[in-house]
Amino acid sequence: MIETGQAMTIEVKAEGYMDKTSNYGASTTDTRNTIYLDKVVIFTVNVVDQYGGRIQGAKVTFNGETQTTESDGSATFTTSRGTYSYTVTYKGNTTEGTIIINQSDESVNVDFEKAIEDYRPTPNGNIQMLVKRNSLGTVHLQINSTTTEYVIDWGTAQPLKQVEQEIKRIRIIIVHIFLIT
């Protein structure tokens, strides 16, 4: 309670909630006030390409703070409830959006079209390729080799069962042709 004629500044801190400072001026009567705290909320921006791949290096601006997306394509901000604008920039292209945040974590996905030249493999001595489905949803991959000593690695970092399910879903047809010389 704030007594008559008294002014007061109150700062409230609680773990998991945003800090709150309230100022109360002098009053001619005794006054009771309630201070409401907003939960700490995580806002995540996921930046992906047209194939669903995560984009590293996009610039994300939210509530006056700017971050660059990590290898998982995300930028994460701590905030509280409110209506906010965000901007995502990647290779000179910009997407803007607005998000209404309540008392729970929120995320948005932002898509950018990547040029085929942007898919540069990591030099490691292996042959790497980007495979895109045709209009029938199939991929025809033909491997010509003079040996059977090679490994096909789908490079998904997913458990084998998930990779097998994905292969079945897009109906990949692999033809092995061995050249005898």
Summary of the structure (lengths in Angstrom):
residues: 181
radius of gyration: 27.0
end to end distance: 94.3
largest distance: 102.2
contacts: 398
relative contact order: 0.13
helix: 8%
strand: 43%
